[in-house]
């Protein structure tokens, strides 16, 4: 999994260190005379750490989402830059690099209700396949974290769409994205696409993937994230070369995918996460939680009501806590990939907040 030092995370840590430095300085007032100097020195050192983190956060805020490399940049230069973010080399724009054992998505997609944990979206596959426009939404604000505003238009999306879109991006793991003014595309088949997703091919899977790709092709969004405005006029374009609705679908039916360079703006430094292939395939609330926590650097207390909104859970809030517990218990399974495996979780005394500790994080009791 790609671990990123997001600006918001750095700022939060700097604030925590500032508070610690202040409390340490106050403690010096009550320390023994022979210890006061040492305690004040410690407070000053902590303050310097906070300064360094704030400088790094400011640098990350101002760094361009897509790193510009010279047209003659070496393979090593390209590979090193792509470990951190999207890059432009000459006229070619590449997404960041990630392992073949994972799939990557922008953090705003994983930390919002964009890909809802609800399952009702897929019940409308037939309506989407028939071109029913009554399901389309316009300018809908999607529940997201406080450092983000996401406005969406198109068909509402679900966890299956997250898997399908991650699979589309996987075709560009090594290839450059399509220029906005080009019709260049990736050609594949429904059979190969289903296998790349990690599923078996069937006519039912064919219809589900086709409906998902149509939903994704209608998606448009405006995003305010890390003090930047990003507009994505189209997540992808898709063309089907088959018999069409009402005909016999076949695994050999061709699928033409096109993801353009505008998507690269979502893959800036600290703005994306690569999640293990197995965890990417989890569905429902379990799938949403696996991806949500995979991109975080450490445990934190979160209001349960906030998680309810962020996940897009469709049942009543009173049912959410029980579903949350069941999903987290499933993520504690030893077979869960390390990037998403939960070591433990706890609720606050008043029952309004939850704290999740992933296995990859510190195992100390005070982490």
N, C-alpha and C positions, 0 to 999 in steps of 0.2 A: 504494500500500500504506500502511496506517495504521501508523505507527511509534510504539511505546509505550515509556516509560521504566519498565520493571518494577522493583518494589522490590528483588528479588533481584539484578538487574543493577546497581542503584545501590549496594547494599551491597558487592557484589564489587568495584566500581570504587573505593569508599571504602577498602576494605581494601588494594587495590593502592596507592592514594595514601598511605595511612598507612605502608606499607612503604617507599615511595619517600622520604617525608619522613624516616623514620628513617635510611635509608642516606645521604641528603643531609646530615643533621646529623652523622653519623659522618665523612663526607668533610670536613666543616669542620675537624675536628681535625688533619687532615694538610695542609690548604690553607695557602698562603702567608699570613703575618700580614695582609697588606693585602687578602686575599680572604676571610678567615674571616667577617667581618660579612655580606658579600654572600651567602655560601653559607648561613649560618644564617638570613638573611632569606628566602632561597628555600625552605628547609625549613619555615619558619613559614607561608609562603604556601601551600605544598602541603598542610600540615596544615589550614589554613582551608578549602581546597577540599574536603578529606575531610569536615570538619564539615558543610559545606553539603550534600554528597551524603547523609550520614547523616540529616540533618534531612528531606531530600526523601523518602528511603526510608521513614522513620517516618511521614511524612504520608501517603504512598501506602498504607502498611499499614493505617492507621486510616480512610482515606477509604471511604465506603460504596460498594459495587459499583454501586448504582443511585442516581444523583444525584436528589435531591428538588427539583423546581422548583414555584413557585407555580402555581395553576390558571390564572392569567391571564398566565403567562410569554409573552413575545413570541416571534415566529418566530425572530428573531435569537438570543435566549437559548437556545431549544431547539436550533437548529442548532449553536451554539457548544459547548454541553454535549455534544451527541451526537457531536462529533468525537472526544471522549475516552472516552466510556463510555455505558452504558445510562442512561436517565433515566425519571423518573416526572413527568408533568405532569397534575395533578389525578388522575383515576382511570385515565388512560392510561399504559401502560408501553411505551417504545420501546427497541429495540436501538440500538447506536451506528450512525452513518451511515457508509456506505462507497460508493465509486464503483460505477457500473453495470458497469464493466470488471473488477470483482473480486468475490470472495465471501469472507465472513468466518466464522471459527470461533474458539472459545475456545482460548487457548494450551495448556491441559491436553490438549485433543483432538489437537493437532498435535505435542505433545512427549511422547507416550506410545504404548503399543502398543494403545490403544483401537481405532483404525482400523488394523488390522494390514496389513503389507505383503504378507502371504501371500495366495495366490489360492484356497486350498482352500474358503473360506467360501462362495463362489458356486457351488461344485459341489453344495452342499446346497440350492439354491433349491427344488427339487421337494419336499424334505422340509419346508421352511419353509412353502411354499404349501399343503401338505396338513395343516399344524398339528402336525407332529411335535414333541412336547415333550421328547423325550430329548436334544435338542441344547441345551437351556437350561442355563445355568450360574447359580450363586447365590453371591453374596459373594466373587467372584473378585477378587484384588488384581492390578491391571494394572501392568505395568512402567512406571515413570515417573521423572522427574528427582527429585533428592534433596529438593527443596523442595515435593514433592507426594506425596500418597497418594491413590490412586483405587481404589475398590472398586465392582465392576460386577456386575449381574445381568441376565440376558436371553440372547438369541442373540449369539454372538460376531460382531464386526463387521470389515469389511475396507475397503480404499481406495475401492471403489465406493460403499459406504455413506457414506463421508465426502463424496463428491461429491453423493450424493442428499440428505444432510442439509443441506449447504451450500445446495443448491438450494431446499429447504424454507424455510430462513431467509431466502433472497432474497425470498420473497413478503412478508416482514415488514420489508423494507429501508425502506419508507415508512409502512407501516401499523402500528398498535399491536398488541402481543401480546394473546392472548386472556386475559381474567381467569380465574383458577382455577375460579370458580363459574359460568362462562358456557359455553354450547355454541356460541358464535360460532366460525366457521371460515372458511377460504379455500377457494373452490370453483374447480377447474380441471379440465383433462382430461389424460389420459395423453399425448396428442399434444403439447399445449402444454408439459407438464412435461418431456418428452424434449427438445423444442426449447430450452427454457430451460436444460437441462443442457448443451446444445451438441451433442446427438446427433440422429441421424435416428430417426424413429419406425418401429418394426417390432414384430411380435408377440413376437419374442425379447426386444427391449428392454422391451416392456410387462411381460413376465413377470419380467425382472430387476429392474425398478423396483418392481413389486408386492412381490416377495420382500424387497427391501431395505427398503421402507417397513414391512413387517411386522416385520422384525428391529429396526428403529429404534423401533417402537411398543412393543416389549417391554423396551427398554433402561431400566434404572434405575441410578443411581449416587450414591455418597457421595464427596465430594471434600474433602480437606484441602489447601489451597493458600494460600500467602502468609499463613499463620497464621489462616486462616478456614476454618470448616466449612460446606460447601455441600451441600445434598441436592437432587437433581433426581429427583423421583419418576417423571417421564415426559419423554423427549426430545420426543415428539410423539404425537398421536392421529391416526388415519387411518380413513376410511370409504370403501369402494368402492361405487360405484353401477354395477354391470355384471352380466353373466350369471353370474359366479362361476366357480370352477374347473371345467374340462371344457367350458365354453362358448366361443364365439368371442369373443376379445378384439378390441376396436375402439379406435382412437385417440380416438373421441368419448366413450368411457366416462368417467364423472365421477369425480373424486378430491376428497375433502373433507379438508383438512389443518387441524390445530389445534396450534399451539405456544403454550404458556401462559407467564405472567409469571415462573414460577420459573426459566426458562432465562436471564432477564436477569441473575441473580446471577453468571453465568459471564462476563459482559461488563463487568467493572469496569475502572477505569483501569489500563492496562498489562497487561491479562489477555486480550487478543484480538489477532488479526492478520487483515488483509484480504490475500488472495493473488490475483494476476492470474488471470482466468478460464481462460486456457490452461493455466497451471501446475496449477490445481485439478483439471484433467481428466487429468493424468498418473496412471498406475496403478502398482501394484507398488512396489518399493523406490524407483524413481525418483520416484514420486508422493509417497511418504512423506518422502523427503529434501528434495524441493522445498518442501513445506509446513513441515517441521521447521526448516530454515535460514532461511526467509522471515521468521520472527518474531524472529530474533536480531539484535542491534545490531552485532556484530563477531565476528571469528574467535576460536576457542578450541580448545584441545586436548581431545579426548574419547577415552576408551578405546574401542577397536573392539568389545570385548565388550559395553560398555554400549550402544552403538548397535545391536548385534545384538539385545539384549533389548528396547530401546525400540521398535524397528521391528516387532517381532512376526514377523520373518523365520522361515519355517517349516522351511527346510532346515537341515542341520547347520552348526554354527559354522565348520567348516573350509572350507565353501563360501562363507561370507559375504563374506570379503575380496574375492574375485574378483567377486562380484555388486556389492559396494559400488563397486569401481573402475569397472565397466561403467556403473552408474547415474550416478556422478559425471561420467564422460566424456560421457554423453548430456546432462547438465545444462550442460556447457561449450559446447554447440551455440549459435552466435550467435542462433539463432531462439528460444531459451529466454527467456521474459520476464525483465526485469532483476531483479525481486524474488527470483527463484530461480536466476538464471544463475550458474554457478560459474566463477570466474576461474582458480583453481588449487587443488590440494590436495596435501598431503604427509603422509608417514608418519614417525613417530618412528624413531630409529636402531634401537631394539629391535623395531619393527614392531607395538607394542601400542596405539598411539594414532594418531589422524588429525586433521589440522587442515584445515578447509575455508575458503576465502576466496571470498566472493561478489563478483560484479562491482560491485555497488552500494557495497561497502565501500571503504575507502581503498586506493588502488593503489600506495602507497609500499611499498618492499621490506621495511620493518620494521613493517608493520601487523599 
